[in-house]
Amino acid sequence: MTTATFVEVLLAILLPPLGVFLRYGCGVEFWICLLLTILGYIPGIIYALYVLVG
């Protein structure tokens, strides 16, 4: 795991859309993560980690 990935994962745990935004910008992944975070914080975290690590 590189330092950049570690920072993205850390941000994905604290603010899920921000971690996804740093890697993908305003792509579909960001909007899905934002919607999931609005609907529930835990689903946003799970999705962000899935997108960043997977």
PDB file of N, CA, C and O in Angstrom:
ATOM      1  N   MET A   1       0.853  -1.175   0.000  1.00  0.00           N
ATOM      2  CA  MET A   1       0.000   0.000   0.000  1.00  0.00           C
ATOM      3  C   MET A   1       0.896   1.234   0.000  1.00  0.00           C
ATOM      4  O   MET A   1       1.792   1.377   0.832  1.00  0.00           O
ATOM      5  N   THR A   2       0.631   2.106  -0.943  1.00  0.00           N
ATOM      6  CA  THR A   2       1.427   3.318  -1.026  1.00  0.00           C
ATOM      7  C   THR A   2       0.886   4.371  -0.061  1.00  0.00           C
ATOM      8  O   THR A   2      -0.194   4.213   0.508  1.00  0.00           O
ATOM      9  N   THR A   3       1.641   5.428   0.111  1.00  0.00           N
ATOM     10  CA  THR A   3       1.220   6.503   1.009  1.00  0.00           C
ATOM     11  C   THR A   3      -0.044   7.175   0.506  1.00  0.00           C
ATOM     12  O   THR A   3      -0.926   7.512   1.296  1.00  0.00           O
ATOM     13  N   ALA A   4      -0.138   7.374  -0.810  1.00  0.00           N
ATOM     14  CA  ALA A   4      -1.330   8.006  -1.377  1.00  0.00           C
ATOM     15  C   ALA A   4      -2.567   7.154  -1.121  1.00  0.00           C
ATOM     16  O   ALA A   4      -3.626   7.688  -0.790  1.00  0.00           O
ATOM     17  N   THR A   5      -2.450   5.854  -1.268  1.00  0.00           N
ATOM     18  CA  THR A   5      -3.587   4.967  -1.018  1.00  0.00           C
ATOM     19  C   THR A   5      -3.964   5.001   0.453  1.00  0.00           C
ATOM     20  O   THR A   5      -5.148   4.993   0.791  1.00  0.00           O
ATOM     21  N   PHE A   6      -2.976   5.039   1.325  1.00  0.00           N
ATOM     22  CA  PHE A   6      -3.245   5.115   2.762  1.00  0.00           C
ATOM     23  C   PHE A   6      -4.019   6.384   3.101  1.00  0.00           C
ATOM     24  O   PHE A   6      -4.973   6.336   3.876  1.00  0.00           O
ATOM     25  N   VAL A   7      -3.623   7.507   2.535  1.00  0.00           N
ATOM     26  CA  VAL A   7      -4.304   8.782   2.789  1.00  0.00           C
ATOM     27  C   VAL A   7      -5.728   8.725   2.240  1.00  0.00           C
ATOM     28  O   VAL A   7      -6.659   9.194   2.894  1.00  0.00           O
ATOM     29  N   GLU A   8      -5.907   8.154   1.042  1.00  0.00           N
ATOM     30  CA  GLU A   8      -7.246   8.041   0.471  1.00  0.00           C
ATOM     31  C   GLU A   8      -8.148   7.180   1.340  1.00  0.00           C
ATOM     32  O   GLU A   8      -9.314   7.517   1.545  1.00  0.00           O
ATOM     33  N   VAL A   9      -7.623   6.066   1.856  1.00  0.00           N
ATOM     34  CA  VAL A   9      -8.407   5.183   2.711  1.00  0.00           C
ATOM     35  C   VAL A   9      -8.752   5.896   4.021  1.00  0.00           C
ATOM     36  O   VAL A   9      -9.880   5.786   4.502  1.00  0.00           O
ATOM     37  N   LEU A  10      -7.810   6.612   4.593  1.00  0.00           N
ATOM     38  CA  LEU A  10      -8.071   7.359   5.817  1.00  0.00           C
ATOM     39  C   LEU A  10      -9.164   8.404   5.598  1.00  0.00           C
ATOM     40  O   LEU A  10     -10.063   8.551   6.427  1.00  0.00           O
ATOM     41  N   LEU A  11      -9.088   9.123   4.493  1.00  0.00           N
ATOM     42  CA  LEU A  11     -10.125  10.111   4.179  1.00  0.00           C
ATOM     43  C   LEU A  11     -11.461   9.431   3.876  1.00  0.00           C
ATOM     44  O   LEU A  11     -12.520   9.984   4.172  1.00  0.00           O
ATOM     45  N   ALA A  12     -11.410   8.232   3.287  1.00  0.00           N
ATOM     46  CA  ALA A  12     -12.645   7.505   2.991  1.00  0.00           C
ATOM     47  C   ALA A  12     -13.357   7.098   4.272  1.00  0.00           C
ATOM     48  O   ALA A  12     -14.583   6.986   4.288  1.00  0.00           O
ATOM     49  N   ILE A  13     -12.616   6.880   5.331  1.00  0.00           N
ATOM     50  CA  ILE A  13     -13.230   6.531   6.605  1.00  0.00           C
ATOM     51  C   ILE A  13     -13.808   7.784   7.276  1.00  0.00           C
ATOM     52  O   ILE A  13     -14.890   7.730   7.861  1.00  0.00           O
ATOM     53  N   LEU A  14     -13.101   8.893   7.191  1.00  0.00           N
ATOM     54  CA  LEU A  14     -13.568  10.127   7.828  1.00  0.00           C
ATOM     55  C   LEU A  14     -14.652  10.830   7.010  1.00  0.00           C
ATOM     56  O   LEU A  14     -15.710  11.172   7.540  1.00  0.00           O
ATOM     57  N   LEU A  15     -14.391  11.042   5.733  1.00  0.00           N
ATOM     58  CA  LEU A  15     -15.338  11.694   4.815  1.00  0.00           C
ATOM     59  C   LEU A  15     -15.329  10.908   3.504  1.00  0.00           C
ATOM     60  O   LEU A  15     -14.538  11.209   2.610  1.00  0.00           O
ATOM     61  N   PRO A  16     -16.190   9.915   3.383  1.00  0.00           N
ATOM     62  CA  PRO A  16     -16.131   9.009   2.228  1.00  0.00           C
ATOM     63  C   PRO A  16     -16.114   9.675   0.854  1.00  0.00           C
ATOM     64  O   PRO A  16     -15.302   9.274   0.020  1.00  0.00           O
ATOM     65  N   PRO A  17     -16.962  10.669   0.565  1.00  0.00           N
ATOM     66  CA  PRO A  17     -16.907  11.254  -0.782  1.00  0.00           C
ATOM     67  C   PRO A  17     -15.581  11.949  -1.093  1.00  0.00           C
ATOM     68  O   PRO A  17     -15.149  11.981  -2.245  1.00  0.00           O
ATOM     69  N   LEU A  18     -14.941  12.500  -0.072  1.00  0.00           N
ATOM     70  CA  LEU A  18     -13.672  13.185  -0.308  1.00  0.00           C
ATOM     71  C   LEU A  18     -12.587  12.207  -0.755  1.00  0.00           C
ATOM     72  O   LEU A  18     -11.822  12.502  -1.673  1.00  0.00           O
ATOM     73  N   GLY A  19     -12.523  11.056  -0.111  1.00  0.00           N
ATOM     74  CA  GLY A  19     -11.531  10.048  -0.508  1.00  0.00           C
ATOM     75  C   GLY A  19     -11.732   9.585  -1.935  1.00  0.00           C
ATOM     76  O   GLY A  19     -10.764   9.402  -2.672  1.00  0.00           O
ATOM     77  N   VAL A  20     -12.988   9.392  -2.334  1.00  0.00           N
ATOM     78  CA  VAL A  20     -13.288   8.965  -3.701  1.00  0.00           C
ATOM     79  C   VAL A  20     -13.020  10.101  -4.683  1.00  0.00           C
ATOM     80  O   VAL A  20     -12.531   9.865  -5.788  1.00  0.00           O
ATOM     81  N   PHE A  21     -13.336  11.325  -4.287  1.00  0.00           N
ATOM     82  CA  PHE A  21     -13.113  12.475  -5.153  1.00  0.00           C
ATOM     83  C   PHE A  21     -11.632  12.649  -5.501  1.00  0.00           C
ATOM     84  O   PHE A  21     -11.295  12.994  -6.633  1.00  0.00           O
ATOM     85  N   LEU A  22     -10.758  12.410  -4.534  1.00  0.00           N
ATOM     86  CA  LEU A  22      -9.328  12.591  -4.787  1.00  0.00           C
ATOM     87  C   LEU A  22      -8.814  11.644  -5.862  1.00  0.00           C
ATOM     88  O   LEU A  22      -7.871  11.979  -6.579  1.00  0.00           O
ATOM     89  N   ARG A  23      -9.415  10.471  -5.983  1.00  0.00           N
ATOM     90  CA  ARG A  23      -8.964   9.527  -7.000  1.00  0.00           C
ATOM     91  C   ARG A  23      -9.720   9.675  -8.313  1.00  0.00           C
ATOM     92  O   ARG A  23      -9.100   9.616  -9.375  1.00  0.00           O
ATOM     93  N   TYR A  24     -11.035   9.865  -8.279  1.00  0.00           N
ATOM     94  CA  TYR A  24     -11.851   9.816  -9.488  1.00  0.00           C
ATOM     95  C   TYR A  24     -12.409  11.161  -9.931  1.00  0.00           C
ATOM     96  O   TYR A  24     -12.998  11.253 -11.008  1.00  0.00           O
ATOM     97  N   GLY A  25     -12.240  12.192  -9.135  1.00  0.00           N
ATOM     98  CA  GLY A  25     -12.822  13.486  -9.497  1.00  0.00           C
ATOM     99  C   GLY A  25     -14.335  13.429  -9.371  1.00  0.00           C
ATOM    100  O   GLY A  25     -14.862  12.715  -8.519  1.00  0.00           O
ATOM    101  N   CYS A  26     -15.031  14.173 -10.210  1.00  0.00           N
ATOM    102  CA  CYS A  26     -16.501  14.214 -10.147  1.00  0.00           C
ATOM    103  C   CYS A  26     -17.127  13.159 -11.044  1.00  0.00           C
ATOM    104  O   CYS A  26     -18.108  13.429 -11.736  1.00  0.00           O
ATOM    105  N   GLY A  27     -16.564  11.965 -11.033  1.00  0.00           N
ATOM    106  CA  GLY A  27     -17.102  10.874 -11.832  1.00  0.00           C
ATOM    107  C   GLY A  27     -18.289  10.213 -11.152  1.00  0.00           C
ATOM    108  O   GLY A  27     -18.754  10.649 -10.099  1.00  0.00           O
ATOM    109  N   VAL A  28     -18.761   9.155 -11.781  1.00  0.00           N
ATOM    110  CA  VAL A  28     -19.919   8.421 -11.272  1.00  0.00           C
ATOM    111  C   VAL A  28     -19.646   7.862  -9.881  1.00  0.00           C
ATOM    112  O   VAL A  28     -20.541   7.838  -9.036  1.00  0.00           O
ATOM    113  N   GLU A  29     -18.420   7.416  -9.637  1.00  0.00           N
ATOM    114  CA  GLU A  29     -18.074   6.851  -8.331  1.00  0.00           C
ATOM    115  C   GLU A  29     -18.290   7.859  -7.218  1.00  0.00           C
ATOM    116  O   GLU A  29     -18.792   7.514  -6.149  1.00  0.00           O
ATOM    117  N   PHE A  30     -17.910   9.105  -7.468  1.00  0.00           N
ATOM    118  CA  PHE A  30     -18.085  10.156  -6.464  1.00  0.00           C
ATOM    119  C   PHE A  30     -19.556  10.377  -6.147  1.00  0.00           C
ATOM    120  O   PHE A  30     -19.928  10.476  -4.978  1.00  0.00           O
ATOM    121  N   TRP A  31     -20.397  10.456  -7.171  1.00  0.00           N
ATOM    122  CA  TRP A  31     -21.814  10.743  -6.954  1.00  0.00           C
ATOM    123  C   TRP A  31     -22.514   9.586  -6.250  1.00  0.00           C
ATOM    124  O   TRP A  31     -23.389   9.809  -5.414  1.00  0.00           O
ATOM    125  N   ILE A  32     -22.137   8.352  -6.581  1.00  0.00           N
ATOM    126  CA  ILE A  32     -22.703   7.192  -5.882  1.00  0.00           C
ATOM    127  C   ILE A  32     -22.299   7.238  -4.415  1.00  0.00           C
ATOM    128  O   ILE A  32     -23.123   6.998  -3.532  1.00  0.00           O
ATOM    129  N   CYS A  33     -21.045   7.544  -4.159  1.00  0.00           N
ATOM    130  CA  CYS A  33     -20.556   7.605  -2.782  1.00  0.00           C
ATOM    131  C   CYS A  33     -21.249   8.730  -2.012  1.00  0.00           C
ATOM    132  O   CYS A  33     -21.617   8.547  -0.852  1.00  0.00           O
ATOM    133  N   LEU A  34     -21.426   9.862  -2.632  1.00  0.00           N
ATOM    134  CA  LEU A  34     -22.109  10.983  -1.977  1.00  0.00           C
ATOM    135  C   LEU A  34     -23.549  10.613  -1.629  1.00  0.00           C
ATOM    136  O   LEU A  34     -24.015  10.893  -0.524  1.00  0.00           O
ATOM    137  N   LEU A  35     -24.246   9.990  -2.559  1.00  0.00           N
ATOM    138  CA  LEU A  35     -25.623   9.580  -2.312  1.00  0.00           C
ATOM    139  C   LEU A  35     -25.698   8.563  -1.179  1.00  0.00           C
ATOM    140  O   LEU A  35     -26.553   8.672  -0.300  1.00  0.00           O
ATOM    141  N   LEU A  36     -24.807   7.576  -1.197  1.00  0.00           N
ATOM    142  CA  LEU A  36     -24.806   6.572  -0.135  1.00  0.00           C
ATOM    143  C   LEU A  36     -24.459   7.193   1.220  1.00  0.00           C
ATOM    144  O   LEU A  36     -25.009   6.786   2.243  1.00  0.00           O
ATOM    145  N   THR A  37     -23.566   8.161   1.235  1.00  0.00           N
ATOM    146  CA  THR A  37     -23.202   8.823   2.483  1.00  0.00           C
ATOM    147  C   THR A  37     -24.362   9.654   3.020  1.00  0.00           C
ATOM    148  O   THR A  37     -24.566   9.719   4.232  1.00  0.00           O
ATOM    149  N   ILE A  38     -25.113  10.283   2.144  1.00  0.00           N
ATOM    150  CA  ILE A  38     -26.281  11.051   2.577  1.00  0.00           C
ATOM    151  C   ILE A  38     -27.338  10.119   3.149  1.00  0.00           C
ATOM    152  O   ILE A  38     -27.973  10.438   4.154  1.00  0.00           O
ATOM    153  N   LEU A  39     -27.528   8.963   2.508  1.00  0.00           N
ATOM    154  CA  LEU A  39     -28.534   8.010   2.974  1.00  0.00           C
ATOM    155  C   LEU A  39     -28.112   7.306   4.256  1.00  0.00           C
ATOM    156  O   LEU A  39     -28.954   6.925   5.070  1.00  0.00           O
ATOM    157  N   GLY A  40     -26.823   7.138   4.431  1.00  0.00           N
ATOM    158  CA  GLY A  40     -26.315   6.495   5.641  1.00  0.00           C
ATOM    159  C   GLY A  40     -24.799   6.516   5.622  1.00  0.00           C
ATOM    160  O   GLY A  40     -24.183   6.183   4.610  1.00  0.00           O
ATOM    161  N   TYR A  41     -24.209   6.897   6.712  1.00  0.00           N
ATOM    162  CA  TYR A  41     -22.754   7.088   6.763  1.00  0.00           C
ATOM    163  C   TYR A  41     -21.995   5.780   6.517  1.00  0.00           C
ATOM    164  O   TYR A  41     -21.000   5.768   5.792  1.00  0.00           O
ATOM    165  N   ILE A  42     -22.459   4.688   7.115  1.00  0.00           N
ATOM    166  CA  ILE A  42     -21.769   3.398   6.988  1.00  0.00           C
ATOM    167  C   ILE A  42     -21.776   2.888   5.539  1.00  0.00           C
ATOM    168  O   ILE A  42     -20.729   2.446   5.065  1.00  0.00           O
ATOM    169  N   PRO A  43     -22.906   2.926   4.812  1.00  0.00           N
ATOM    170  CA  PRO A  43     -22.849   2.500   3.409  1.00  0.00           C
ATOM    171  C   PRO A  43     -21.885   3.337   2.567  1.00  0.00           C
ATOM    172  O   PRO A  43     -21.256   2.820   1.644  1.00  0.00           O
ATOM    173  N   GLY A  44     -21.772   4.614   2.881  1.00  0.00           N
ATOM    174  CA  GLY A  44     -20.815   5.467   2.173  1.00  0.00           C
ATOM    175  C   GLY A  44     -19.382   5.038   2.418  1.00  0.00           C
ATOM    176  O   GLY A  44     -18.565   5.023   1.497  1.00  0.00           O
ATOM    177  N   ILE A  45     -19.074   4.688   3.660  1.00  0.00           N
ATOM    178  CA  ILE A  45     -17.727   4.221   3.994  1.00  0.00           C
ATOM    179  C   ILE A  45     -17.432   2.900   3.293  1.00  0.00           C
ATOM    180  O   ILE A  45     -16.359   2.727   2.715  1.00  0.00           O
ATOM    181  N   ILE A  46     -18.377   1.975   3.343  1.00  0.00           N
ATOM    182  CA  ILE A  46     -18.168   0.666   2.722  1.00  0.00           C
ATOM    183  C   ILE A  46     -17.942   0.814   1.224  1.00  0.00           C
ATOM    184  O   ILE A  46     -17.033   0.196   0.668  1.00  0.00           O
ATOM    185  N   TYR A  47     -18.758   1.626   0.570  1.00  0.00           N
ATOM    186  CA  TYR A  47     -18.598   1.828  -0.875  1.00  0.00           C
ATOM    187  C   TYR A  47     -17.263   2.500  -1.187  1.00  0.00           C
ATOM    188  O   TYR A  47     -16.573   2.091  -2.121  1.00  0.00           O
ATOM    189  N   ALA A  48     -16.892   3.512  -0.429  1.00  0.00           N
ATOM    190  CA  ALA A  48     -15.632   4.218  -0.681  1.00  0.00           C
ATOM    191  C   ALA A  48     -14.446   3.274  -0.535  1.00  0.00           C
ATOM    192  O   ALA A  48     -13.532   3.297  -1.360  1.00  0.00           O
ATOM    193  N   LEU A  49     -14.450   2.453   0.494  1.00  0.00           N
ATOM    194  CA  LEU A  49     -13.356   1.492   0.680  1.00  0.00           C
ATOM    195  C   LEU A  49     -13.338   0.465  -0.439  1.00  0.00           C
ATOM    196  O   LEU A  49     -12.271   0.074  -0.913  1.00  0.00           O
ATOM    197  N   TYR A  50     -14.510   0.031  -0.858  1.00  0.00           N
ATOM    198  CA  TYR A  50     -14.605  -0.935  -1.962  1.00  0.00           C
ATOM    199  C   TYR A  50     -14.019  -0.349  -3.245  1.00  0.00           C
ATOM    200  O   TYR A  50     -13.279  -1.028  -3.958  1.00  0.00           O
ATOM    201  N   VAL A  51     -14.345   0.901  -3.537  1.00  0.00           N
ATOM    202  CA  VAL A  51     -13.871   1.537  -4.760  1.00  0.00           C
ATOM    203  C   VAL A  51     -12.370   1.812  -4.694  1.00  0.00           C
ATOM    204  O   VAL A  51     -11.665   1.620  -5.685  1.00  0.00           O
ATOM    205  N   LEU A  52     -11.879   2.254  -3.548  1.00  0.00           N
ATOM    206  CA  LEU A  52     -10.473   2.639  -3.442  1.00  0.00           C
ATOM    207  C   LEU A  52      -9.532   1.446  -3.328  1.00  0.00           C
ATOM    208  O   LEU A  52      -8.446   1.460  -3.909  1.00  0.00           O
ATOM    209  N   VAL A  53      -9.925   0.432  -2.602  1.00  0.00           N
ATOM    210  CA  VAL A  53      -9.032  -0.713  -2.388  1.00  0.00           C
ATOM    211  C   VAL A  53      -9.216  -1.773  -3.466  1.00  0.00           C
ATOM    212  O   VAL A  53      -8.254  -2.416  -3.887  1.00  0.00           O
ATOM    213  N   GLY A  54     -10.452  -1.949  -3.907  1.00  0.00           N
ATOM    214  CA  GLY A  54     -10.768  -3.011  -4.865  1.00  0.00           C
ATOM    215  C   GLY A  54     -10.402  -2.731  -6.260  1.00  0.00           C
ATOM    216  O   GLY A  54     -10.628  -3.564  -7.137  1.00  0.00           O
TER     217      GLY A  54
END
